[in-house]
Amino acid sequence: MIAKKNTSIWSRGLAALLAIVCVLSLAVGAFAQAPEEQKFVMTYPEDMQALGFTEPLVLDSVPQRIVCLSASPVLALYEMGANLVGIPTSRVVTWPEDLVAATEPVQFSAMSSSDFDYECIVELEADLVLVGSSSTEVGEQIESLGIPVYYVFAGHTVSYDNIKAQTEALVKAFSLDEASTAKGEEIMGRFTALEERLASVQPTYTDKKAMVLQSSDTANHYIQTERGTLASMAAMMGFGNVYENETSSMTKLDFEQALDYNPDLVLCVGGGTAEEHKALMEQAFSENEAYWNSIDAIKNGNVIYLPVEFCSTAGIHVIDNINELVDCIEAFYAEK
């Protein structure tokens, strides 16, 4: 009987010891996982993954000195409270004054990236650089300096859907506390509000066609497809586009072909302000009046002139651009 009692006690002791080991193992496991959970992670949206950017960027801590070589993510990062130290100059958006005061201007062009001065990134002590997807060689060079790089969708035309997906990824990464999470929700709410407004105006314009002219001077005129910046905005309002070309977002205007387009509205965009572009286009029309008046919309004054902001986009500023376009077109037809 004594032997059986000792065996029973030993069994209970072993069970207790195993339980303690299990608890310690779970504690050690949780401790081992905690640092990983605290890492800063930037994932890529589906459109970027389709371009080959599949692996998320994982950093040990939240970056404190961020440089943007692309204009697209600047405003979203600024509003999310990210610490920007370098931003690109831009012709299509005016940066907030306090952002300009707190950052250094970075001169970068994807068209002449071979001349880029990498020393400025080093001097800014950047711990994260955002680079356009079309400038991977630049990104690789920055990474070789030991500086992490995150790529954003870039190109001559960045669509609304690209911007929305990119913004959502940035918001997710920089929602670090209650305040930034609320700000992220507010930013994404602007996209929702815009889409609701567009849905409400689409029935008004669905039977109308737009012709989008982008001109650099009185002799050089291009026409946008629905993938062009301004033409895509008009399409979101419900307008059909008079010209389509699956290979590009914009092509040189075929003057003879244009006579068959018969648009209800002509949207003209170029460098400078709307007033400056109007003066340029009115000069172009007067220099070849017989031709341009063969297009009824131009002859009848159904033309809207827009500033350089509508040639390309700058991230979440696209929301303001589209709302401005809706306002402009609604006011135009209200006066007719």
Wavefront OBJ file of the C-alpha trace (Angstrom):
o trace
v 0.000 0.000 0.000
v 2.820 2.349 0.799
v 4.385 1.675 -2.608
v 1.132 2.467 -4.377
v 0.759 5.719 -2.431
v 4.295 6.825 -3.369
v 3.605 5.995 -7.002
v 0.463 8.088 -6.920
v 2.291 11.029 -5.408
v 5.053 10.710 -7.998
v 2.484 10.671 -10.819
v 0.782 13.801 -9.546
v 4.154 15.518 -9.198
v 5.092 14.620 -12.751
v 1.793 15.937 -14.039
v 2.300 19.223 -12.203
v 5.842 19.519 -13.558
v 4.620 18.957 -17.116
v 1.957 21.592 -16.656
v 4.579 24.083 -15.497
v 6.775 23.240 -18.492
v 3.826 23.811 -20.843
v 3.072 27.199 -19.279
v 6.713 28.230 -19.525
v 6.862 27.078 -23.151
v 3.827 29.181 -24.047
v 5.309 32.178 -22.237
v 8.632 31.789 -24.042
v 6.790 31.409 -27.347
v 4.765 34.548 -26.735
v 7.919 36.423 -25.765
v 9.648 35.214 -28.941
v 6.725 36.372 -31.097
v 6.267 39.764 -29.474
v 9.179 41.535 -31.247
v 7.880 40.310 -34.633
v 4.412 41.657 -33.884
v 5.930 45.029 -33.015
v 7.751 45.378 -36.331
v 6.673 48.035 -38.831
v 5.192 46.418 -41.947
v 4.330 47.973 -45.325
v 2.473 45.606 -47.639
v 1.906 46.091 -51.369
v -1.566 46.427 -52.931
v -2.654 44.009 -55.649
v -1.741 46.302 -58.553
v 1.830 46.538 -57.271
v 2.003 42.808 -56.640
v 1.019 42.311 -60.274
v 4.161 44.289 -61.171
v 6.304 41.919 -59.091
v 6.422 43.768 -55.762
v 5.088 40.877 -53.710
v 7.151 40.864 -50.516
v 6.190 43.373 -47.798
v 8.772 45.755 -46.408
v 9.416 44.853 -42.751
v 11.339 47.242 -40.493
v 12.336 46.895 -36.849
v 10.654 50.180 -35.955
v 8.535 52.990 -37.381
v 10.653 55.079 -39.788
v 11.422 58.540 -38.456
v 13.093 60.170 -41.464
v 11.151 59.505 -44.664
v 12.079 60.770 -48.122
v 9.676 60.633 -51.084
v 11.024 60.631 -54.635
v 7.462 60.325 -55.956
v 4.802 62.981 -55.387
v 2.031 60.409 -55.179
v 2.335 59.298 -51.517
v 3.336 62.658 -50.025
v -0.038 64.040 -48.954
v -1.298 60.751 -47.508
v 1.874 60.346 -45.448
v 1.721 63.982 -44.340
v -1.871 63.659 -43.160
v -1.120 60.355 -41.408
v 1.553 62.120 -39.340
v 4.557 60.372 -40.889
v 7.805 62.261 -40.374
v 8.790 63.451 -43.859
v 12.223 65.048 -44.258
v 12.464 65.196 -48.060
v 9.784 65.632 -50.751
v 9.925 66.182 -54.513
v 9.065 69.437 -56.193
v 5.749 69.294 -58.031
v 4.030 71.217 -60.807
v 0.625 69.685 -60.186
v 0.073 70.355 -56.494
v 1.077 73.006 -53.984
v 2.380 71.384 -50.812
v 1.106 72.674 -47.428
v 3.287 75.478 -46.089
v 4.209 73.677 -42.871
v 5.253 70.597 -44.860
v 7.506 72.698 -47.083
v 9.016 74.376 -44.025
v 9.770 71.022 -42.361
v 11.291 69.260 -45.376
v 14.043 69.609 -47.940
v 13.129 69.729 -51.642
v 14.476 66.706 -53.525
v 15.181 67.189 -57.216
v 14.288 63.919 -58.905
v 12.933 63.032 -62.332
v 12.267 59.503 -63.528
v 13.123 60.731 -67.018
v 16.680 61.672 -65.972
v 17.264 59.392 -62.995
v 20.859 58.685 -64.098
v 21.747 62.197 -62.904
v 20.199 61.758 -59.461
v 22.382 62.837 -56.538
v 22.199 59.969 -54.030
v 24.253 61.975 -51.568
v 21.172 64.029 -50.710
v 19.470 60.871 -49.381
v 22.478 60.162 -47.187
v 22.651 63.762 -45.970
v 18.982 63.623 -44.961
v 19.758 60.513 -42.886
v 16.748 58.791 -44.432
v 15.566 55.565 -42.827
v 12.913 54.979 -45.547
v 12.690 56.159 -49.152
v 9.573 55.865 -51.315
v 10.404 55.373 -54.989
v 8.215 55.117 -58.087
v 7.782 51.631 -59.533
v 9.318 52.783 -62.823
v 12.587 53.705 -61.079
v 13.702 50.354 -59.668
v 17.338 50.978 -60.593
v 17.294 54.065 -58.394
v 15.653 52.080 -55.618
v 18.250 49.332 -55.852
v 21.054 51.897 -55.621
v 19.481 53.408 -52.499
v 19.104 49.942 -50.967
v 22.786 49.308 -51.628
v 23.455 52.246 -49.275
v 21.659 50.328 -46.524
v 18.484 52.419 -46.719
v 15.092 50.627 -46.975
v 12.966 51.342 -50.050
v 9.210 51.038 -50.579
v 7.857 51.326 -54.122
v 4.680 53.124 -55.171
v 2.753 52.925 -58.437
v 4.206 55.398 -60.924
v 4.123 56.247 -64.593
v 2.863 58.923 -66.969
v -0.668 58.131 -65.804
v -1.601 56.876 -62.345
v -5.261 55.915 -62.194
v -7.751 56.669 -59.461
v -7.874 52.973 -58.572
v -4.061 52.862 -58.272
v -4.102 55.869 -55.960
v -6.891 54.478 -53.803
v -5.140 51.111 -53.409
v -1.813 52.773 -52.635
v -3.401 55.112 -50.096
v -5.110 52.205 -48.368
v -1.748 50.432 -48.012
v -0.106 53.563 -46.585
v -3.000 54.163 -44.200
v -2.774 50.578 -42.951
v 0.962 50.863 -42.296
v 0.827 54.230 -40.529
v -2.298 53.630 -38.415
v -0.179 53.390 -35.289
v -2.450 54.783 -32.585
v -6.002 55.967 -32.040
v -5.434 59.364 -33.641
v -3.685 58.090 -36.777
v -6.239 55.296 -37.159
v -9.050 57.846 -37.066
v -7.221 60.007 -39.612
v -6.776 57.002 -41.906
v -10.484 56.231 -41.721
v -11.275 59.850 -42.533
v -8.972 59.808 -45.570
v -10.520 56.615 -46.944
v -13.945 58.110 -46.243
v -13.170 60.841 -48.779
v -12.846 58.209 -51.488
v -16.233 56.789 -50.488
v -17.882 60.222 -50.510
v -16.429 61.000 -53.946
v -17.620 57.696 -55.387
v -21.109 58.347 -54.043
v -21.111 61.780 -55.675
v -19.918 60.344 -58.987
v -22.660 57.716 -58.895
v -25.229 60.494 -58.444
v -24.045 62.508 -61.483
v -23.385 59.650 -63.885
v -27.002 59.451 -65.162
v -26.775 63.133 -66.178
v -23.785 62.620 -68.480
v -24.044 59.023 -69.617
v -25.406 60.034 -73.038
v -22.712 62.658 -73.628
v -19.279 62.309 -75.202
v -16.156 64.217 -74.298
v -13.051 65.013 -76.325
v -9.970 65.599 -74.180
v -7.248 67.693 -75.807
v -3.852 68.092 -74.162
v -1.746 70.758 -75.833
v 1.769 72.026 -75.228
v 1.581 74.923 -77.685
v -0.587 76.181 -80.537
v 0.760 73.583 -82.976
v 1.070 70.422 -80.885
v -2.135 68.770 -79.762
v -2.733 65.336 -78.272
v -5.912 63.442 -77.539
v -6.422 61.327 -74.423
v -7.937 57.878 -74.244
v -9.982 56.846 -71.205
v -6.696 55.898 -69.529
v -5.536 59.504 -69.683
v -5.724 61.456 -66.445
v -8.456 63.926 -67.385
v -10.339 61.567 -69.712
v -10.537 58.946 -66.966
v -12.066 61.533 -64.637
v -14.685 62.418 -67.253
v -15.423 58.713 -67.723
v -16.006 58.378 -63.968
v -18.661 61.083 -64.330
v -20.402 59.042 -67.033
v -19.017 60.671 -70.194
v -18.143 58.497 -73.142
v -14.790 59.227 -74.785
v -14.621 60.004 -78.508
v -11.259 58.279 -78.972
v -9.877 54.962 -77.771
v -6.471 53.361 -78.204
v -5.576 50.315 -76.126
v -1.830 50.908 -76.428
v -1.563 54.338 -74.800
v -3.223 56.960 -72.636
v -2.592 59.767 -75.122
v -1.607 60.110 -78.774
v -0.970 62.827 -81.344
v -4.221 64.299 -82.634
v -5.197 63.081 -86.106
v -6.794 66.250 -87.508
v -8.695 64.463 -90.249
v -10.019 61.747 -87.981
v -11.041 64.296 -85.359
v -13.654 65.732 -87.732
v -15.725 62.566 -87.195
v -15.671 62.637 -83.386
v -18.598 65.046 -82.825
v -18.112 65.514 -79.037
v -20.714 67.173 -76.827
v -17.961 68.755 -74.746
v -14.271 69.501 -75.305
v -11.977 69.488 -72.278
v -8.689 71.295 -72.882
v -5.710 70.881 -70.576
v -2.061 71.898 -70.685
v 0.711 73.641 -68.798
v 0.024 76.647 -66.608
v -3.266 77.953 -65.283
v -6.680 77.511 -66.868
v -6.601 81.144 -68.012
v -3.171 80.725 -69.610
v -4.254 77.581 -71.413
v -7.454 79.215 -72.609
v -5.412 82.017 -74.171
v -3.130 79.469 -75.870
v -6.024 77.427 -77.275
v -7.988 80.444 -78.449
v -4.899 81.510 -80.369
v -4.650 78.016 -81.875
v -8.317 78.103 -82.866
v -7.951 81.526 -84.482
v -4.910 80.416 -86.500
v -6.941 77.642 -88.148
v -10.487 78.872 -87.619
v -12.091 77.044 -90.534
v -10.826 73.684 -89.322
v -11.616 74.033 -85.622
v -15.081 75.452 -86.282
v -15.825 72.252 -88.204
v -16.094 70.662 -84.764
v -19.482 71.849 -83.502
v -18.564 71.745 -79.813
v -15.698 74.167 -80.420
v -17.749 76.330 -82.781
v -20.532 76.589 -80.194
v -18.184 77.280 -77.292
v -18.749 73.967 -75.522
v -15.160 74.025 -74.284
v -13.782 73.927 -70.741
v -10.168 74.912 -70.040
v -8.356 73.288 -67.139
v -4.982 73.884 -65.416
v -1.890 71.690 -65.302
v -3.210 69.872 -62.212
v -5.375 67.832 -64.592
v -2.424 66.611 -66.687
v -1.298 64.211 -63.977
v -2.176 63.321 -60.418
v -0.498 63.652 -57.022
v -1.953 60.979 -54.766
v -4.995 61.831 -52.678
v -5.097 65.261 -54.334
v -6.960 63.409 -57.108
v -10.064 63.531 -54.893
v -9.970 67.340 -54.951
v -9.269 67.294 -58.700
v -12.297 65.154 -59.509
v -14.595 67.143 -57.226
v -13.355 70.327 -58.901
v -14.050 68.851 -62.335
v -17.591 67.883 -61.325
v -18.169 71.418 -59.984
v -16.771 72.946 -63.158
v -18.876 70.850 -65.539
v -22.025 71.289 -63.455
v -21.519 75.077 -63.481
v -20.863 75.030 -67.231
v -24.117 73.238 -68.036
v -26.052 75.328 -65.513
v -25.122 78.420 -67.538
v -26.144 76.861 -70.850
l 1 2 3 4 5 6 7 8 9 10 11 12 13 14 15 16 17 18 19 20 21 22 23 24 25 26 27 28 29 30 31 32 33 34 35 36 37 38 39 40 41 42 43 44 45 46 47 48 49 50 51 52 53 54 55 56 57 58 59 60 61 62 63 64 65 66 67 68 69 70 71 72 73 74 75 76 77 78 79 80 81 82 83 84 85 86 87 88 89 90 91 92 93 94 95 96 97 98 99 100 101 102 103 104 105 106 107 108 109 110 111 112 113 114 115 116 117 118 119 120 121 122 123 124 125 126 127 128 129 130 131 132 133 134 135 136 137 138 139 140 141 142 143 144 145 146 147 148 149 150 151 152 153 154 155 156 157 158 159 160 161 162 163 164 165 166 167 168 169 170 171 172 173 174 175 176 177 178 179 180 181 182 183 184 185 186 187 188 189 190 191 192 193 194 195 196 197 198 199 200 201 202 203 204 205 206 207 208 209 210 211 212 213 214 215 216 217 218 219 220 221 222 223 224 225 226 227 228 229 230 231 232 233 234 235 236 237 238 239 240 241 242 243 244 245 246 247 248 249 250 251 252 253 254 255 256 257 258 259 260 261 262 263 264 265 266 267 268 269 270 271 272 273 274 275 276 277 278 279 280 281 282 283 284 285 286 287 288 289 290 291 292 293 294 295 296 297 298 299 300 301 302 303 304 305 306 307 308 309 310 311 312 313 314 315 316 317 318 319 320 321 322 323 324 325 326 327 328 329 330 331 332 333 334 335 336
